[in-house]
Amino acid sequence: MADRETEARKLCASLIYTSGTTGPPKGVMVSHDNITWTARICVELYNMTFDIIAPLCSGATVWFAQPDAMKGTLKNTLEEVRPTLFMGVPGVWEKIKEAVELQVQQTSSFKKWAFDKALEIGMQTSINKQQGSSDKPWGYFFADKLIFQGVRKKLDLDQCRCQVTGTAPIDRSVVEFFMQLDVPIYEMYGMSECTGPHTVSLLSAYKLGSAGKAMAGVEMKIDSPNDSGDGEVCFRGRHVFMGYLKEERKTREVLDEDGWLHSGDVDNVDDNSE
């Protein structure tokens, strides 16, 4: 088994070309071991199948949005699928938020007032959850029955048990809006060079403004932090890529001799991140 794992780490299974924001696109070489290890961790420990490989391991069905999803067809896809797990880039959640707000504005004054009161109750409920409490404020039952369930059904997310965002930063106001509707959006952070995810935010590790905790089995550190604790985020683990295709110099720029992948992103880690 050890020999097979060693061999799998040497064999490139996929090439992912970066967006090229700092130059021409580079081919990220992801090994067989990178993919199978990351998929296993996602399925076995986090029950996540936001991928192509992980669903093959768990027997899940994956649906992709249409190319013109942002022009209105996403609604049709969600209506057909009614997903149990849903991942959308920040722009998707922004569009959904705008649609909900527009519909509320077209209702009566009383319904607007009821919606606003429900949001207050939903926010307190979400705050309690973040603090590890299952307590629900007075009025939650009515807010859930009259507002929250209706909104989730209208959005075709009534069967959804996990809503995720990633690939880019999401505006705090968008996350707060869905928190108020008792629809928490879990943030994920990573990059192609670490086979996708590095930190995950789930119910057991959810905090507003945070991208969650590092996945089990990987390491994370902040390199050369300043007085505020901000520094470059670095990763290490079996999810870290092989290198850039035919770009040895570029590979050495991001992957040091100790196996740390230097992301180029600046952030900090609090006491609850490990």
C-alpha positions in Angstrom: 0.0 0.0 0.0 2.8 2.4 0.9 4.5 1.8 -2.5 1.2 2.5 -4.3 0.7 5.7 -2.4 4.3 6.8 -3.1 3.7 6.1 -6.8 0.4 7.9 -6.8 2.1 11.0 -5.5 4.4 11.0 -8.5 1.8 10.7 -11.2 -0.1 13.7 -12.5 -3.8 13.1 -12.8 -5.0 16.5 -13.8 -3.8 19.9 -15.1 -5.6 23.0 -13.8 -4.6 26.2 -15.5 -4.6 29.2 -13.2 -6.3 32.5 -14.2 -3.0 34.1 -14.8 -3.6 37.2 -12.7 0.2 37.5 -12.1 1.3 36.5 -15.5 0.5 33.8 -18.2 -1.6 30.9 -16.9 0.4 28.1 -15.3 -0.5 24.4 -15.4 -1.1 23.2 -11.9 -0.1 19.5 -11.7 -2.4 17.7 -9.4 -1.5 14.1 -8.6 -3.6 11.0 -8.2 -2.8 11.0 -4.5 -3.8 14.7 -4.2 -7.2 14.0 -5.7 -8.0 10.7 -4.0 -6.8 11.9 -0.5 -8.7 15.1 -0.7 -11.8 13.4 -1.9 -11.7 10.9 0.9 -11.2 13.5 3.6 -14.1 15.6 2.2 -16.5 12.6 2.1 -15.5 10.7 5.2 -15.0 13.6 7.6 -17.1 16.4 6.2 -19.7 14.8 4.1 -18.9 17.3 1.3 -19.4 16.4 -2.3 -18.8 19.7 -4.0 -16.6 18.3 -6.7 -16.5 15.6 -9.4 -14.3 13.0 -7.7 -15.8 13.1 -4.2 -19.3 12.3 -5.5 -17.9 9.2 -7.2 -16.7 8.1 -3.8 -20.0 8.7 -2.0 -22.5 7.9 -4.8 -23.9 11.5 -4.9 -25.4 13.1 -8.0 -23.9 16.3 -9.3 -25.8 19.0 -11.2 -24.1 21.9 -13.0 -25.7 25.2 -13.6 -26.2 26.3 -17.2 -23.7 28.7 -18.8 -26.3 31.5 -18.6 -27.1 30.8 -15.0 -26.4 34.4 -13.9 -28.9 35.6 -16.5 -31.8 33.8 -14.9 -31.6 30.1 -15.7 -30.2 29.2 -12.3 -33.8 29.4 -10.9 -34.9 26.7 -13.4 -32.0 24.4 -12.4 -32.7 24.8 -8.7 -36.4 24.2 -9.3 -35.6 21.0 -11.1 -33.0 19.7 -8.7 -34.0 21.1 -5.3 -30.5 20.3 -4.0 -29.5 18.9 -0.6 -26.1 20.6 -1.0 -25.5 23.8 -2.9 -22.4 25.7 -3.7 -22.4 29.1 -5.4 -19.7 31.7 -6.0 -20.3 35.0 -4.2 -21.9 36.5 -7.3 -24.7 33.8 -7.2 -25.5 34.6 -3.5 -25.6 38.3 -4.3 -28.1 37.7 -7.1 -30.3 35.6 -4.9 -30.2 38.3 -2.2 -31.2 41.0 -4.7 -34.1 38.9 -5.9 -35.4 38.3 -2.4 -35.1 42.0 -1.4 -36.9 43.1 -4.6 -39.8 40.7 -4.0 -40.1 42.0 -0.4 -40.2 45.6 -1.6 -43.2 44.7 -3.8 -45.2 43.5 -0.8 -47.5 45.5 1.6 -46.1 47.5 4.5 -47.3 44.9 7.0 -45.5 42.1 5.2 -42.3 44.3 5.1 -42.6 44.8 8.8 -43.1 41.1 9.5 -40.1 40.3 7.3 -37.9 42.7 9.1 -38.9 41.4 12.5 -38.2 37.8 11.3 -34.7 38.9 10.2 -34.1 40.2 13.7 -35.1 36.8 15.2 -33.1 34.9 12.6 -29.9 36.9 13.3 -30.2 36.2 17.0 -30.8 32.5 16.3 -27.6 32.5 14.1 -25.6 34.3 16.8 -26.7 31.7 19.4 -25.6 28.9 17.0 -22.2 30.4 16.6 -21.8 30.6 20.4 -22.7 26.9 20.6 -26.2 27.4 21.9 -29.4 25.8 20.5 -31.6 28.4 22.2 -34.1 30.1 19.9 -35.5 33.5 20.7 -39.2 34.0 21.3 -41.1 34.3 18.1 -38.7 31.9 16.1 -41.5 29.4 15.6 -43.7 32.0 13.8 -40.8 33.5 11.9 -39.7 30.1 10.7 -43.3 29.0 9.7 -44.3 32.3 8.1 -41.1 33.6 6.6 -38.0 31.4 6.6 -39.7 28.2 5.3 -41.5 30.2 2.6 -38.3 31.9 1.4 -36.4 28.7 1.3 -39.1 27.0 -0.7 -39.4 30.0 -3.0 -35.6 29.7 -3.6 -35.9 25.9 -4.1 -33.5 25.5 -1.2 -36.1 23.9 1.2 -34.3 20.5 0.9 -30.8 22.0 1.3 -28.9 21.2 4.4 -25.6 22.9 3.5 -25.0 26.1 1.5 -21.4 26.9 0.6 -19.5 29.6 -1.1 -15.9 29.9 -2.3 -13.4 30.8 -5.1 -13.5 34.5 -4.1 -14.2 36.7 -1.0 -17.9 37.2 -0.3 -19.2 40.5 1.1 -20.1 40.3 4.8 -23.5 41.9 4.2 -24.5 39.0 1.9 -23.5 36.4 4.6 -25.4 38.4 7.3 -28.5 38.6 5.1 -28.7 34.9 4.8 -27.8 34.4 8.4 -30.9 36.4 9.2 -33.0 34.0 7.1 -31.5 31.2 9.1 -29.7 30.0 5.9 -26.1 30.1 6.9 -23.6 30.2 4.1 -20.5 28.2 4.9 -17.3 29.7 3.4 -14.4 27.6 2.1 -10.9 28.7 1.3 -8.2 27.1 -0.9 -6.7 27.2 -4.3 -5.9 25.0 -7.3 -2.5 24.4 -5.9 -3.9 22.6 -2.9 -6.5 20.6 -4.9 -9.3 23.0 -4.0 -10.1 23.2 -0.3 -7.8 24.0 2.6 -10.2 25.4 5.2 -13.8 24.5 5.6 -16.6 26.2 7.5 -19.4 24.0 8.8 -22.0 24.0 11.5 -19.4 22.7 14.0 -16.9 25.4 13.0 -18.9 28.4 11.8 -18.0 32.0 12.6 -19.1 35.2 10.7 -16.1 36.6 8.8 -14.1 33.3 9.0 -13.4 30.7 6.3 -13.4 28.0 8.9 -10.8 25.6 10.1 -8.0 23.8 8.3 -9.1 20.3 7.1 -8.1 17.4 9.1 -4.6 16.0 8.2 -3.2 19.3 6.8 -1.1 22.0 8.3 -1.4 25.8 8.1 0.8 28.6 9.3 1.1 32.4 9.0 4.5 33.3 7.6 6.2 36.4 9.0 3.2 37.9 10.8 3.1 41.6 11.7 2.1 43.1 15.0 -1.6 42.4 14.2 -0.9 38.8 13.4 -1.4 39.3 9.6 1.0 37.4 7.3 1.1 35.1 4.3 -1.1 32.0 4.6 0.9 28.8 4.0 -0.3 25.2 3.6 1.3 21.8 3.9 -0.2 18.3 3.4 -1.1 15.6 0.9 -3.4 18.0 -0.9 -0.5 20.2 -2.0 0.2 20.0 -5.7 3.2 18.5 -7.5 4.3 21.8 -9.1 3.7 23.8 -12.3 4.0 22.0 -15.6 7.5 22.8 -17.1 7.8 25.8 -14.7 10.4 24.7 -12.2 11.3 28.3 -11.2 7.7 29.3 -10.7 7.2 26.1 -8.6 10.1 27.0 -6.3 8.6 30.5 -5.8 5.5 29.1 -4.1 6.6 25.7 -2.8 9.6 25.8 -0.4 12.0 23.0 0.4 10.0 22.1 3.6 6.9 21.4 1.6 5.1 24.6 2.5 2.9 26.1 -0.2 3.0 29.9 0.0 -0.5 31.1 -1.1 0.3 34.8 -1.6 -2.8 35.6 0.5 -2.5 37.7 3.6 -4.7 36.9 6.6 -4.5 35.8 10.3 -5.4 32.8 12.4 -7.3 33.0 15.6 -7.3 30.6 18.6 -10.2 28.6 17.1 -8.7 27.9 13.7 -7.0 24.7 14.6 
